[in-house]
Amino acid sequence: MRTGTVILFICGLGIIAIIENSTFDQMSQRHALNVAAVKAQQQQQETQKLQEQQREQEQRAAKVAAEQAAELAAQQAAAEHARYLARYTDNSFTRKPGTKTIAVAVATENATWNSDMSGALVSRFKNDPVQLLSSFFKPAFVSDGLFNNAFDNSIALFNKLELSKSLDGLLLARERVRYTTNPSLENVITASMELDVTTLPIGSQAEKRTWTFTAAGAGFTQENARQQAEERLIKQIANDTKMTLN
């Protein structure tokens, strides 16, 4: 009996040892798995953190690039606008304090600048208490078609040219001429000319005013006929008492 008991006891101890070893192995495996899981989680968190940092860096870089692009675009737009203003206007004059400043321009039917007629209008109002500028607009203002838009009182054009910064109004005139030939008078050419004159306020609610002058000239060439018609119009302007800049 003792021998059997001893054997059973020894077998029991062996079984217990086996069970303990198995349990230890299982615990070791679970611990290893837990450690691996923690490390994997930490690595995932580190990866996410790095990805977030990279995204933030990319966003900051994109923001800086967008700001630089916007600044460059603004600089280019400002330079282009400055070239636009320089092509059509001359702001090198000095405004007289307490005096209204008015720019004068006259265009022919061929979109060319008429300096003689412009000078006639300046002379007509030279005694008025205003500052008249016959050189504020450059010839391209007429040749590029801006004059016609201005004559039609284009507020958008006035704003784009920033006229309110320099002027109180415009004095514009537009010529129209029609030529006819008379065979019974040795093909003498007649130039029938009309001159529409208008005043346009800048930055005020005053109404525009318009006057029309007509004259005819004769000659053996269109140039001579036109010149005579213009001379007669200039005399009419000099003797006019109806136009006013008030």
C-alpha positions in Angstrom: 0.0 0.0 0.0 2.8 2.4 0.8 4.5 1.8 -2.5 1.3 2.4 -4.4 0.6 5.5 -2.4 4.1 6.8 -3.1 3.7 6.2 -6.7 0.3 7.9 -6.8 1.8 10.8 -4.9 4.7 11.1 -7.3 2.3 10.9 -10.2 0.2 13.6 -8.7 3.2 15.8 -8.2 4.1 15.2 -11.9 0.7 16.1 -13.0 0.7 19.2 -10.9 4.1 20.2 -12.3 2.8 19.6 -15.9 -0.3 21.7 -15.2 1.8 24.5 -13.6 4.2 24.4 -16.5 1.3 24.5 -19.0 -0.3 27.4 -17.1 3.0 29.2 -16.9 3.5 28.7 -20.6 0.0 30.0 -21.3 0.6 33.0 -19.1 3.9 33.7 -20.8 2.2 33.5 -24.1 -0.6 35.8 -23.0 1.9 38.2 -21.6 3.9 38.1 -24.8 0.7 38.7 -26.8 -0.2 41.6 -24.5 3.3 43.1 -24.9 3.1 42.7 -28.6 -0.4 44.2 -28.7 0.8 47.2 -26.6 3.8 47.7 -28.9 1.6 47.4 -32.0 -0.8 50.0 -30.5 2.1 52.3 -29.6 3.5 51.9 -33.1 0.1 52.6 -34.6 -0.2 55.7 -32.4 3.3 56.9 -33.4 2.4 56.3 -37.0 -0.8 58.3 -36.7 1.1 61.0 -34.9 3.6 61.2 -37.6 0.9 61.2 -40.3 -0.9 64.0 -38.5 2.3 66.0 -38.2 3.0 65.4 -41.9 -0.6 66.5 -42.8 -0.1 69.6 -40.6 3.2 70.4 -42.4 1.6 69.9 -45.8 -1.4 72.1 -44.8 1.0 74.8 -43.5 3.0 74.6 -46.7 -0.1 74.7 -48.8 -1.3 77.8 -46.9 2.0 79.5 -47.3 2.0 78.7 -51.0 -1.5 80.0 -51.4 -0.7 83.2 -49.6 2.4 83.7 -51.7 0.4 83.0 -54.9 -2.3 85.5 -53.8 0.3 88.1 -53.0 2.0 87.6 -56.3 -1.4 87.8 -58.1 -2.2 91.0 -56.2 1.2 92.5 -57.2 0.7 91.6 -60.8 -2.8 93.0 -60.8 -1.6 96.2 -59.2 1.2 96.5 -61.8 -1.2 95.8 -64.6 -3.7 98.4 -63.3 -0.9 101.0 -63.0 0.1 100.4 -66.6 -3.6 100.8 -67.6 -3.8 104.1 -65.8 -0.5 105.3 -67.3 -1.7 104.5 -70.8 -4.8 106.6 -70.6 -4.3 109.3 -68.0 -1.7 111.8 -66.8 -1.8 112.6 -63.1 1.3 114.8 -63.0 -0.7 118.0 -62.6 -1.3 119.8 -59.3 -4.9 120.4 -58.2 -5.8 124.0 -57.2 -7.2 124.1 -53.7 -10.9 125.1 -53.7 -11.2 124.8 -57.4 -13.1 122.2 -59.5 -10.8 120.3 -61.8 -12.3 119.2 -65.2 -10.6 117.2 -67.9 -11.2 118.1 -71.6 -11.1 115.8 -74.6 -12.4 116.0 -78.2 -12.6 113.1 -80.6 -13.1 112.9 -84.3 -15.4 110.4 -86.1 -12.2 108.5 -86.9 -11.3 108.0 -83.2 -8.4 110.5 -83.3 -7.6 113.3 -80.9 -8.6 116.8 -82.0 -6.3 119.2 -80.1 -7.6 122.3 -81.9 -11.2 121.8 -80.8 -10.0 120.9 -77.3 -8.1 124.1 -77.1 -11.2 126.0 -78.3 -13.3 124.6 -75.4 -10.5 125.4 -72.9 -10.5 129.0 -74.2 -14.3 129.2 -74.0 -14.2 128.5 -70.3 -10.9 130.1 -69.4 -12.6 132.8 -67.3 -14.6 130.4 -65.3 -13.4 129.5 -61.8 -12.4 126.0 -62.8 -9.2 124.2 -63.6 -9.4 122.8 -67.1 -7.0 120.0 -68.2 -6.6 119.4 -71.9 -3.7 116.9 -71.3 -5.2 114.7 -68.6 -6.3 112.1 -71.1 -3.7 110.6 -73.4 -4.4 110.0 -77.2 -4.9 106.3 -76.5 -8.0 107.2 -74.5 -9.6 108.2 -77.8 -7.9 105.7 -80.2 -8.6 102.7 -77.9 -12.3 103.5 -77.7 -12.5 104.6 -74.1 -13.7 108.0 -75.1 -17.0 106.7 -76.5 -17.7 104.8 -73.3 -16.9 108.0 -71.3 -19.1 110.1 -73.5 -22.0 107.7 -72.7 -21.3 108.3 -69.0 -19.9 104.9 -68.1 -19.6 104.8 -64.4 -17.7 101.5 -64.6 -15.0 103.2 -66.7 -14.8 106.2 -64.4 -14.2 103.8 -61.5 -11.6 101.8 -63.3 -9.7 105.0 -64.3 -10.1 106.2 -60.7 -11.2 109.6 -62.0 -12.8 110.6 -58.7 -9.2 110.8 -57.2 -8.2 113.5 -59.7 -11.3 115.1 -61.2 -14.6 116.7 -60.5 -15.9 116.4 -64.0 -15.4 115.9 -67.7 -15.9 118.2 -70.7 -16.1 116.0 -73.8 -16.9 116.7 -77.4 -17.4 114.3 -80.3 -17.3 115.3 -84.0 -19.4 113.8 -86.8 -18.9 114.8 -90.4 -20.6 114.0 -93.7 -19.1 114.8 -97.1 -21.0 115.6 -100.3 -19.8 116.4 -103.8 -21.5 118.9 -106.1 -20.8 118.1 -109.7 -22.4 121.4 -110.9 -19.9 123.4 -108.9 -16.7 121.7 -110.3 -17.1 118.9 -107.8 -16.8 121.1 -104.8 -16.8 119.1 -101.6 -19.0 120.1 -98.7 -18.3 119.0 -95.1 -21.3 119.0 -92.9 -20.1 118.8 -89.3 -21.8 118.4 -86.0 -20.1 118.7 -82.6 -21.8 117.2 -79.6 -20.4 118.7 -76.3 -21.3 117.2 -73.0 -20.3 117.8 -69.3 -20.2 114.8 -67.0 -19.9 115.1 -63.2 -17.5 112.8 -61.4 -18.5 111.7 -57.9 -21.7 113.8 -57.7 -25.4 113.6 -58.5 -25.3 116.5 -60.9 -26.9 115.9 -64.3 -25.0 115.7 -67.5 -25.5 118.5 -70.0 -25.2 118.3 -73.8 -25.0 120.9 -76.6 -24.8 120.5 -80.3 -23.1 122.8 -82.8 -23.3 122.5 -86.6 -21.3 124.1 -89.4 -20.5 123.4 -93.0 -17.3 124.0 -95.0 -16.4 123.8 -98.7 -13.3 123.0 -100.6 -11.9 120.9 -103.5 -10.6 118.3 -101.0 -12.2 116.8 -97.9 -9.3 118.1 -95.8 -10.0 121.7 -96.9 -13.7 121.4 -96.5 -13.3 119.8 -93.1 -10.8 122.5 -92.0 -13.3 125.3 -92.9 -16.1 123.6 -91.1 -14.0 123.2 -87.9 -12.9 126.9 -88.1 -16.6 127.9 -88.2 -17.3 125.6 -85.2 -14.5 127.1 -83.2 -15.9 130.6 -83.8 -19.3 129.4 -82.7 -17.8 128.0 -79.5 -15.9 131.2 -78.8 -19.1 133.3 -79.2 -21.3 130.9 -77.3 -23.2 132.1 -74.2 -25.3 129.0 -73.4 -22.8 126.4 -72.3 -21.9 126.4 -68.6 -19.8 124.2 -66.3 -21.8 125.0 -63.1 
